[in-house]
């Protein structure tokens, strides 16, 4: 009797339910390692490993395969995500951003961003697909939270997304390379601290949100709201799910010890 690994006893080989997952994961790995110039279907087939015939039946060209793989790099939030849970959705997004920069796919996004300027327009489309899949749902969640009063009025969704992205990138750049694996291993903790820090900052800015978001177009001499006025506005707009967080002397986000 022949096993599935060696081939079926009857006519034809049964479909391998894991082939697509293996191929797409292998495609991301290969692309991250060698870039577009070295990316070939044969290379992916060897890495998966799968037969080349099965690969070519599903993805006739390397463009088709890489586009399909990048859609998995840009996976949107799962069905279990509660769109009414602002903090939970932002933590989920932050975990994905951390994974993009220090997880197993960490080489892929820099490749795409660099090669988008070398091989347009296809890579430009890939970048936009990643952006839409990653952040489209989150923008809707943030806007709904502002409409419910959980965030200050007129909170620009992109301001929160930019703040989270900036904090993640800062954390990664300022962490020695040998220790970056710890960030990914503890990304749930880092994601929660970053999210809480950003939400507290947004509540503190409150009335100055529109000006902050339009910073490049601010008029000379314009000022941010004073701490006193920002604090008063923040107390009116404070959301019950915001936690007290601060940064230690090394820039790491911390939460106060419960007494």
Backbone bond lengths (Angstrom), bond angles and torsions (degrees), N, CA, C in turn:
res aa  C-N    CA-C-N  psi(-1)  N-CA   C-N-CA  omega(-1)  CA-C   N-CA-C  phi
1 X - - - 1.471 - - 1.530 108.87 -
2 X 1.304 117.40 127.98 1.459 120.58 179.58 1.512 109.23 -89.05
3 X 1.309 117.15 139.88 1.466 121.55 179.20 1.516 109.45 -84.63
4 X 1.336 114.38 171.81 1.464 118.63 179.85 1.522 111.02 -63.98
5 X 1.360 114.90 -32.21 1.464 117.70 -179.50 1.512 111.66 -67.68
6 X 1.376 116.62 -32.90 1.457 119.89 -178.17 1.519 113.11 -94.91
7 X 1.334 114.99 -12.08 1.449 119.12 -178.79 1.507 109.45 124.91
8 X 1.340 119.78 150.58 1.442 123.33 -175.91 1.518 111.57 -76.20
9 X 1.324 114.20 158.40 1.458 118.62 177.26 1.516 111.05 -74.67
10 X 1.318 116.65 -27.37 1.454 120.43 -177.52 1.519 111.85 -94.16
11 X 1.322 115.66 -154.36 1.454 121.96 -175.37 1.531 110.12 -82.74
12 X 1.344 117.49 128.92 1.458 121.96 173.85 1.522 112.85 76.55
13 X 1.317 115.38 160.63 1.467 121.57 179.20 1.523 108.76 -95.41
14 X 1.329 118.83 131.65 1.466 119.83 179.50 1.519 110.64 -65.31
15 X 1.323 116.26 152.62 1.457 120.79 179.73 1.523 110.31 -63.52
16 X 1.300 116.23 138.61 1.460 122.05 177.63 1.522 107.79 -88.69
17 X 1.342 119.27 110.63 1.465 120.16 -175.75 1.519 113.35 -66.49
18 X 1.341 117.59 -18.71 1.457 119.55 -178.09 1.506 114.69 -98.60
19 X 1.333 117.49 4.42 1.457 119.73 -173.25 1.526 112.16 -64.91
20 X 1.324 117.23 -42.78 1.461 118.96 -176.76 1.526 110.99 -65.14
21 X 1.324 115.98 -44.01 1.467 119.21 179.12 1.529 111.15 -60.46
22 X 1.338 116.86 -44.30 1.465 120.72 -179.37 1.526 111.53 -64.82
23 X 1.313 115.69 -43.07 1.468 119.39 -177.50 1.525 110.84 -66.19
24 X 1.316 117.73 -44.39 1.462 120.03 -177.84 1.526 111.19 -67.09
25 X 1.337 116.14 -38.38 1.467 119.03 176.20 1.525 110.52 -64.99
26 X 1.326 116.50 -42.48 1.464 120.38 178.23 1.523 111.11 -64.49
27 X 1.331 116.85 -37.65 1.466 120.40 179.81 1.525 111.10 -62.62
28 X 1.330 117.12 -42.77 1.460 120.02 178.10 1.529 110.90 -64.28
29 X 1.321 116.67 -41.40 1.468 120.37 179.77 1.523 111.02 -63.35
30 X 1.322 116.43 -47.83 1.465 120.53 -178.93 1.523 110.67 -63.26
31 X 1.323 116.41 -45.12 1.469 119.01 -179.65 1.530 110.92 -62.14
32 X 1.340 116.67 -42.52 1.457 119.71 178.35 1.521 112.57 -60.59
33 X 1.320 116.89 -33.75 1.470 121.58 -177.70 1.516 113.24 -79.58
34 X 1.342 117.94 -41.33 1.470 120.11 -169.92 1.529 114.07 -119.15
35 X 1.346 117.70 -9.95 1.449 119.14 179.95 1.524 113.30 74.82
36 X 1.328 114.73 -177.72 1.454 120.43 -175.10 1.524 112.25 -64.06
37 X 1.318 117.29 -40.01 1.464 120.32 -176.43 1.524 111.98 -62.52
38 X 1.332 117.51 -34.66 1.455 120.00 -178.51 1.513 114.36 -98.94
39 X 1.323 117.00 2.35 1.460 121.67 -176.66 1.530 110.06 -81.18
40 X 1.343 117.20 118.89 1.464 121.61 178.49 1.517 109.69 -136.50
41 X 1.316 115.83 156.22 1.462 120.34 177.51 1.522 110.83 -64.80
42 X 1.309 117.27 -37.37 1.461 120.10 178.83 1.532 110.92 -60.93
43 X 1.307 116.57 -42.61 1.459 120.58 -179.77 1.526 110.32 -63.04
44 X 1.322 116.70 -42.98 1.464 120.87 179.56 1.525 110.16 -65.34
45 X 1.324 117.18 -41.56 1.462 120.93 -179.71 1.527 110.67 -59.71
46 X 1.336 117.20 -40.38 1.461 119.91 178.89 1.526 111.36 -68.84
47 X 1.324 117.38 -35.57 1.453 120.54 -177.49 1.523 111.66 -74.45
48 X 1.337 118.17 -31.26 1.472 121.08 -171.09 1.528 116.08 -59.15
49 X 1.304 124.64 -50.31 1.466 127.58 -17.60 1.524 110.11 -88.21
50 X 1.336 115.85 142.76 1.468 121.92 176.94 1.522 107.91 -143.96
51 X 1.312 115.96 163.70 1.450 120.24 175.38 1.514 111.04 -69.79
52 X 1.310 116.38 143.25 1.468 119.95 -178.81 1.522 111.77 -63.82
53 X 1.334 117.45 -32.46 1.467 119.50 -179.76 1.521 110.66 -62.56
54 X 1.345 116.52 -43.30 1.470 119.96 179.05 1.513 110.61 -64.13
55 X 1.310 117.06 -36.51 1.460 121.50 180.00 1.523 111.13 -66.01
56 X 1.328 115.81 -47.57 1.463 120.07 -177.07 1.526 111.80 -68.42
57 X 1.340 117.57 -28.96 1.471 119.14 177.85 1.522 110.86 -64.92
58 X 1.302 116.77 -36.77 1.469 120.43 -176.50 1.522 112.06 -86.48
59 X 1.331 116.93 -40.08 1.464 121.50 -176.63 1.529 108.27 -132.06
60 X 1.318 117.84 95.12 1.474 120.89 -174.26 1.523 113.98 -64.06
61 X 1.332 118.15 -26.90 1.463 120.52 -178.56 1.523 109.96 -129.47
62 X 1.322 114.91 162.62 1.461 118.01 179.24 1.527 111.15 -69.67
63 X 1.331 117.28 -25.86 1.461 120.09 174.94 1.524 110.74 -63.82
64 X 1.342 116.18 -44.97 1.466 120.15 178.94 1.529 111.03 -60.03
65 X 1.324 116.12 -42.91 1.458 120.02 -177.17 1.527 111.33 -67.78
66 X 1.318 116.81 -45.03 1.464 118.42 -177.42 1.524 111.28 -67.59
67 X 1.320 117.63 -38.23 1.463 119.86 176.69 1.518 110.66 -60.36
68 X 1.329 117.21 -44.01 1.466 121.08 178.89 1.522 110.71 -63.49
69 X 1.329 117.09 -40.25 1.459 120.64 -179.36 1.521 111.36 -67.30
70 X 1.327 116.67 -40.33 1.459 119.67 -179.00 1.523 112.08 -67.33
71 X 1.315 117.32 -25.02 1.468 118.93 174.54 1.522 110.67 -63.83
72 X 1.334 117.03 -29.51 1.456 120.49 177.29 1.524 111.21 -80.48
73 X 1.321 117.02 -26.04 1.455 119.38 171.46 1.519 109.64 -64.12
74 X 1.317 115.88 -32.75 1.460 122.06 -175.45 1.518 111.95 -106.20
75 X 1.320 116.29 45.43 1.459 119.01 -177.88 1.522 110.90 -66.17
76 X 1.331 117.67 129.78 1.467 120.48 177.11 1.519 110.04 -73.09
77 X 1.346 117.48 170.46 1.461 119.88 178.51 1.524 111.49 -56.41
78 X 1.323 116.42 147.50 1.459 121.02 -179.68 1.514 112.74 -70.17
79 X 1.324 115.34 168.11 1.460 120.30 -178.71 1.521 112.37 -64.65
80 X 1.353 116.59 -21.70 1.457 119.72 -178.29 1.520 112.57 -76.08
81 X 1.337 117.92 -13.48 1.461 120.91 179.89 1.524 110.43 -65.98
82 X 1.324 116.42 133.13 1.462 122.60 -179.90 1.522 108.51 -93.43
83 X 1.336 119.53 111.28 1.464 120.76 -177.22 1.523 113.42 -63.92
84 X 1.340 117.39 -15.93 1.461 119.93 177.42 1.527 112.06 -86.81
85 X 1.320 117.39 -5.89 1.471 122.20 179.62 1.521 108.44 -98.84
86 X 1.322 116.50 88.73 1.469 121.19 -175.96 1.524 111.15 -58.70
87 X 1.315 116.44 -52.57 1.474 120.05 -176.69 1.533 110.62 -60.97
88 X 1.319 117.14 -44.14 1.462 120.45 -179.55 1.512 112.04 -61.76
89 X 1.330 117.21 -41.97 1.469 120.25 179.63 1.523 111.38 -66.99
90 X 1.338 117.08 -39.02 1.458 119.73 179.29 1.525 111.27 -68.67
91 X 1.321 117.13 -37.35 1.463 119.82 176.36 1.531 109.61 -63.06
92 X 1.337 116.60 -43.33 1.458 119.72 178.15 1.516 111.99 -60.18
93 X 1.340 117.23 -42.41 1.456 120.64 178.40 1.528 110.62 -64.50
94 X 1.330 115.94 -41.86 1.462 119.88 -178.92 1.522 110.98 -64.35
95 X 1.327 117.52 -39.70 1.465 120.57 176.60 1.529 110.72 -60.73
96 X 1.336 116.76 -40.46 1.465 119.46 179.12 1.527 111.25 -66.39
97 X 1.334 116.63 -39.65 1.464 119.62 179.08 1.525 110.25 -64.13
98 X 1.331 116.86 -42.23 1.468 120.02 176.78 1.526 109.70 -59.91
99 X 1.329 116.41 -44.39 1.461 120.41 -179.37 1.528 111.34 -62.11
100 X 1.322 117.04 -34.89 1.458 120.76 -179.97 1.528 112.22 -65.32
101 X 1.349 116.46 -29.22 1.453 119.61 -174.48 1.530 114.05 -102.21
102 X 1.329 118.05 -25.98 1.464 118.58 -178.28 1.521 113.24 -131.03
103 X 1.322 118.05 1.05 1.454 121.21 178.50 1.516 111.49 -86.42
104 X 1.323 116.81 -167.88 1.468 120.79 -179.38 1.529 113.80 -59.81
105 X 1.339 117.43 -22.67 1.462 121.43 -178.66 1.528 112.70 -95.74
106 X 1.332 116.96 13.95 1.463 120.55 -168.93 1.522 114.14 -60.60
107 X 1.347 118.38 -27.60 1.463 120.49 -178.91 1.521 112.77 -80.26
108 X 1.339 116.38 -15.85 1.467 119.39 -171.10 1.522 112.16 -73.71
109 X 1.321 117.49 -51.23 1.464 119.94 -175.22 1.523 112.40 -60.98
110 X 1.342 120.00 -46.34 1.473 118.19 175.91 1.517 112.98 -57.14
111 X 1.331 117.30 -38.35 1.470 120.64 177.30 1.531 110.55 -60.16
112 X 1.315 115.48 -48.14 1.464 119.36 -177.46 1.525 110.71 -62.42
113 X 1.331 117.08 -43.47 1.461 120.43 -177.81 1.527 110.95 -65.08
114 X 1.326 116.83 -39.01 1.473 120.19 178.99 1.527 110.87 -69.85
115 X 1.324 116.12 -46.17 1.460 119.58 -173.65 1.526 112.64 -78.91
116 X 1.330 117.24 -11.91 1.467 119.53 174.85 1.522 110.67 -62.36
117 X 1.330 116.78 -29.14 1.467 119.85 178.86 1.524 111.92 -88.08
118 X 1.345 117.54 -14.39 1.459 120.93 -178.12 1.517 113.60 -98.13
119 X 1.332 115.58 -28.81 1.454 120.12 -176.32 1.536 111.61 -127.94
120 X 1.326 118.82 51.87 1.454 118.57 177.49 1.523 109.20 -72.88
121 X 1.362 119.87 161.54 1.466 123.55 -0.38 1.528 113.52 -92.73
122 X 1.340 118.07 -3.33 1.466 118.89 -172.87 1.522 112.18 -60.95
123 X 1.321 117.73 -41.97 1.451 119.00 -177.65 1.522 111.54 -73.68
124 X 1.322 117.33 -28.51 1.468 119.30 172.71 1.525 109.91 -59.65
125 X 1.331 116.57 -42.94 1.461 120.41 178.14 1.522 110.72 -62.62
126 X 1.338 117.10 -39.63 1.460 120.12 179.09 1.520 111.11 -61.80
127 X 1.334 116.46 -44.78 1.460 120.37 -179.90 1.524 110.19 -60.82
128 X 1.322 116.69 -43.93 1.463 119.64 -179.65 1.526 111.25 -65.87
129 X 1.322 117.17 -35.54 1.465 119.56 175.99 1.524 110.85 -62.17
130 X 1.322 116.27 -41.65 1.462 120.66 177.97 1.524 110.38 -61.99
131 X 1.325 116.35 -45.94 1.465 120.53 -178.66 1.520 110.84 -61.92
132 X 1.331 116.69 -46.19 1.465 119.79 -178.37 1.525 111.43 -63.44
133 X 1.332 116.37 -43.77 1.463 119.57 -177.79 1.520 111.78 -68.91
134 X 1.323 116.92 -39.06 1.458 120.77 -177.59 1.517 111.95 -71.81
135 X 1.322 117.35 -44.28 1.453 119.84 -164.68 1.527 115.46 -117.40
136 X 1.327 118.00 -8.98 1.459 119.27 -178.62 1.517 112.69 -60.40
137 X 1.324 116.99 -48.95 1.458 121.15 -179.50 1.518 111.03 -65.61
138 X 1.332 116.77 -39.22 1.464 120.34 -178.17 1.531 110.84 -64.41
139 X 1.319 117.44 -38.89 1.468 119.69 176.87 1.527 110.90 -58.20
140 X 1.330 115.13 -42.29 1.471 119.34 179.11 1.521 110.87 -64.07
141 X 1.325 117.10 -41.39 1.471 121.53 179.47 1.529 110.63 -63.11
142 X 1.334 116.89 -43.74 1.469 120.53 179.98 1.517 110.90 -64.10
143 X 1.318 116.80 -43.98 1.454 119.99 -179.84 1.525 111.02 -62.53
144 X 1.336 116.76 -41.38 1.465 120.48 178.77 1.522 110.71 -63.98
145 X 1.334 117.56 -38.13 1.460 120.91 178.51 1.526 110.72 -64.91
146 X 1.329 117.11 -39.75 1.464 120.33 177.16 1.528 110.49 -65.08
147 X 1.316 116.49 -39.99 1.463 120.09 178.91 1.530 111.66 -64.58
148 X 1.354 116.10 -31.72 1.473 120.05 178.72 1.518 112.31 -80.66
149 X 1.315 118.20 -8.86 1.452 121.26 -178.33 1.512 114.31 90.04
150 X 1.338 118.51 8.49 1.464 120.86 178.48 1.524 111.43 -78.06
151 X 1.310 116.48 -17.22 1.459 122.48 175.75 1.523 107.74 -126.32
152 X 1.325 117.67 158.08 1.456 119.38 175.69 1.529 111.52 -56.02
153 X 1.297 116.15 147.90 1.463 120.49 179.80 1.527 110.34 -58.65
154 X 1.314 115.38 146.00 1.463 123.72 177.84 1.538 112.73 65.39
155 X 1.331 117.21 24.87 1.462 119.27 175.90 1.524 109.28 -66.94
156 X 1.328 119.39 118.14 1.470 120.33 178.35 1.525 109.76 -72.93
157 X 1.327 118.90 122.70 1.470 119.90 178.76 1.517 113.62 -53.95
158 X 1.337 116.78 -38.30 1.464 119.11 -178.12 1.523 112.23 -66.01
159 X 1.327 117.73 -25.40 1.457 119.85 178.32 1.526 110.50 -64.94
160 X 1.328 116.94 -42.93 1.463 120.87 178.89 1.524 110.26 -67.68
161 X 1.329 116.92 -44.01 1.468 120.41 179.59 1.527 110.29 -62.59
162 X 1.342 116.97 -43.88 1.472 120.22 179.55 1.527 110.92 -62.94
163 X 1.329 116.91 -40.10 1.462 120.26 -178.43 1.533 110.62 -65.40
164 X 1.320 116.73 -41.67 1.462 120.15 178.69 1.531 110.48 -66.61
165 X 1.331 116.60 -45.69 1.464 120.20 178.69 1.529 110.59 -59.22
166 X 1.331 116.23 -44.60 1.454 120.27 -178.68 1.516 112.38 -62.96
167 X 1.338 116.08 -41.17 1.468 119.07 -179.81 1.531 110.92 -67.65
168 X 1.333 117.25 -38.92 1.463 120.31 178.05 1.527 110.29 -63.06
169 X 1.327 116.97 -47.62 1.459 120.41 -178.95 1.525 110.69 -62.81
170 X 1.344 116.65 -41.52 1.461 120.14 177.88 1.522 110.88 -61.33
171 X 1.314 116.46 -44.36 1.464 120.82 179.17 1.524 111.26 -58.53
172 X 1.329 115.99 -44.11 1.466 120.29 -177.03 1.528 111.34 -70.39
173 X 1.328 116.65 -44.48 1.465 120.47 -177.79 1.529 110.88 -64.57
174 X 1.324 117.41 -38.40 1.463 120.86 -175.89 1.521 113.51 -85.93
175 X 1.330 117.22 -2.51 1.458 120.99 177.59 1.522 109.05 -97.31
176 X 1.331 118.54 128.64 1.475 120.09 178.37 1.522 111.39 -55.16
177 X 1.321 115.62 143.77 1.460 121.00 -174.73 1.515 113.84 -53.29
178 X 1.342 116.56 -38.39 1.459 120.05 -177.34 1.522 112.50 -67.04
179 X 1.335 117.05 -18.26 1.466 120.45 -177.31 1.532 112.98 -104.65
180 X 1.327 117.41 -0.65 1.464 118.97 -175.93 1.518 112.82 -68.68
181 X 1.323 117.44 -26.01 1.461 119.31 177.87 1.524 110.96 -61.21
182 X 1.327 116.92 -28.49 1.459 120.97 178.14 1.520 111.00 -65.22
183 X 1.325 116.50 -35.53 1.472 120.00 179.45 1.517 109.87 -61.42
184 X 1.325 116.71 -45.69 1.460 119.50 -179.70 1.521 111.20 -69.11
185 X 1.341 117.06 -38.22 1.461 120.19 -179.88 1.520 111.59 -64.76
186 X 1.331 117.06 -30.47 1.466 121.65 -179.19 1.527 110.66 -114.75
187 X 1.320 116.63 32.93 1.461 119.14 -173.34 1.519 113.40 -64.31
188 X 1.345 117.98 -26.15 1.457 118.66 177.58 1.529 110.71 -64.60
189 X 1.328 116.97 -40.92 1.463 120.65 178.98 1.527 111.23 -69.11
190 X 1.324 116.28 -45.53 1.463 119.75 178.41 1.528 111.04 -62.66
191 X 1.333 116.68 -41.35 1.466 120.43 -178.75 1.523 111.25 -63.45
192 X 1.328 117.28 -40.78 1.464 120.56 179.47 1.525 110.77 -65.60
193 X 1.342 117.52 -43.19 1.463 120.70 -179.33 1.532 111.54 -65.61
194 X 1.333 116.13 -42.82 1.466 119.81 179.44 1.525 110.56 -64.42
195 X 1.322 116.70 -44.35 1.465 120.44 179.77 1.517 111.08 -60.73
196 X 1.324 117.38 -46.94 1.465 120.41 -179.19 1.521 111.34 -64.14
197 X 1.325 116.16 -39.46 1.460 120.24 178.56 1.532 110.96 -60.81
198 X 1.333 116.63 -45.58 1.464 120.86 -178.57 1.529 110.81 -67.14
199 X 1.320 117.76 -42.41 1.458 120.07 -179.82 1.528 111.30 -63.68
200 X 1.331 117.15 -38.77 1.460 119.71 177.07 1.530 110.29 -65.54
201 X 1.311 116.38 -40.71 1.458 119.74 179.63 1.523 111.22 -63.86
202 X 1.325 116.94 -41.14 1.466 121.25 178.94 1.519 110.06 -63.08
203 X 1.330 116.98 -43.33 1.464 120.04 178.95 1.518 110.51 -63.63
204 X 1.330 117.46 -35.34 1.448 120.88 -179.68 1.511 113.04 -70.43
205 X 1.338 116.96 -34.37 1.469 119.96 179.00 1.512 111.86 -73.47
206 X 1.319 115.26 -40.76 1.468 123.10 175.38 1.524 113.28 41.87
207 X 1.339 117.71 -102.62 1.456 121.64 -171.39 1.509 114.59 -61.97
208 X 1.343 118.41 -17.20 1.449 119.96 -178.82 1.510 114.30 -96.07
209 X 1.334 117.39 12.02 1.462 120.23 -173.82 1.511 112.86 -61.36
210 X 1.322 117.11 -46.24 1.463 119.58 -177.02 1.526 110.43 -61.14
211 X 1.357 116.68 -40.57 1.459 119.84 -179.92 1.523 111.13 -67.38
212 X 1.330 117.04 -40.88 1.457 120.21 -178.91 1.519 110.37 -62.13
213 X 1.329 117.04 -43.85 1.459 120.45 -177.71 1.517 111.53 -65.09
214 X 1.326 117.05 -29.23 1.460 121.25 -179.17 1.533 110.80 -100.57
215 X 1.337 116.05 29.42 1.462 120.54 -172.83 1.522 114.23 -49.26
216 X 1.363 120.95 -45.19 1.478 118.81 -178.34 1.520 113.62 -60.99
217 X 1.341 117.16 -23.66 1.462 120.06 -178.73 1.532 112.63 -99.51
218 X 1.342 117.64 6.65 1.460 119.85 -179.79 1.527 109.90 -63.67
219 X 1.330 114.77 147.51 1.453 119.41 178.17 1.519 110.31 -81.19
220 X 1.322 116.19 145.99 1.454 119.98 178.73 1.529 108.99 -61.09
221 X 1.322 115.86 133.23 1.460 119.84 -179.46 1.509 113.06 98.50
222 X 1.356 117.27 -17.58 1.455 119.10 176.17 1.519 108.53 -65.92
223 X 1.318 115.94 147.69 1.464 119.85 -178.34 1.510 110.10 -127.32
224 X 1.322 114.81 155.85 1.444 119.23 172.51 1.527 108.60 -73.12
225 X 1.319 118.15 157.85 1.459 119.89 178.66 1.525 110.34 -61.91
226 X 1.320 115.78 148.72 1.458 119.77 178.64 1.517 110.44 -64.69
227 X 1.333 116.04 161.74 1.448 119.69 179.15 1.527 110.88 -60.98
228 X 1.340 114.89 -37.43 1.463 117.82 -178.19 1.516 111.61 -65.03
229 X 1.350 116.36 -48.09 1.461 118.69 -178.29 1.507 111.32 -68.99
230 X 1.343 117.23 -36.98 1.458 120.07 177.98 1.515 110.50 -64.62
231 X 1.346 116.07 -39.67 1.451 119.24 179.84 1.510 112.17 -64.76
232 X 1.344 116.47 -39.64 1.465 119.33 178.52 1.510 111.09 -64.63
233 X 1.335 116.89 -42.70 1.462 120.01 179.85 1.510 110.79 -67.64
234 X 1.336 115.85 -39.06 1.457 119.34 -179.29 1.510 111.72 -63.05
235 X 1.332 116.99 -37.35 1.462 119.01 -179.03 1.511 111.54 -65.01
236 X 1.352 116.55 -28.52 1.465 119.14 177.75 1.517 111.14 -78.33
237 X 1.364 117.08 -26.88 1.467 120.11 -174.51 1.518 112.57 -103.70
238 X 1.333 117.33 5.18 1.463 119.51 -172.52 1.522 111.30 -64.72
239 X 1.330 115.22 136.51 1.461 120.78 179.72 1.518 109.19 -97.66
240 X 1.326 118.87 143.78 1.454 120.69 -178.09 1.514 114.00 -64.28
241 X 1.365 118.23 -19.83 1.457 118.09 -178.18 1.522 113.39 -90.46
242 X 1.351 118.34 1.96 1.455 120.39 178.38 1.517 109.89 -81.86
243 X 1.334 116.22 133.33 1.452 121.30 -178.54 1.512 110.49 -109.03
244 X 1.330 115.56 152.31 1.459 120.21 175.59 1.528 109.07 -70.16
245 X 1.315 116.22 122.71 1.456 120.03 175.39 1.515 108.65 -136.31
246 X 1.306 116.83 157.90 1.450 121.43 178.34 1.518 108.13 -150.31
247 X 1.326 115.58 174.83 1.466 120.55 178.50 1.516 109.24 -113.71
248 X 1.341 116.46 137.33 1.453 119.58 178.50 1.522 109.44 -81.88
249 X 1.348 117.25 -175.97 1.463 120.62 -174.71 1.520 112.71 -65.86
250 X 1.333 117.54 -17.85 1.463 120.72 178.04 1.516 112.58 -96.50
251 X 1.333 116.63 4.88 1.449 120.10 178.24 1.513 114.23 86.74
252 X 1.346 118.29 3.99 1.460 120.64 179.98 1.509 109.66 -81.41
253 X 1.314 116.64 138.56 1.460 121.65 -179.73 1.512 110.07 -76.37
254 X 1.317 116.49 135.48 1.459 120.93 -179.15 1.515 109.80 -135.97
255 X 1.307 116.08 158.01 1.454 122.49 173.63 1.513 107.82 -112.24
256 X 1.342 118.82 147.84 1.455 120.35 -176.85 1.518 110.99 -67.71
257 X 1.314 116.01 151.86 1.463 121.52 177.58 1.518 109.84 -72.75
258 X 1.322 115.03 132.19 1.456 118.97 178.45 1.518 109.83 -69.51
259 X 1.306 116.86 132.53 1.466 120.87 179.23 1.526 109.28 -94.36
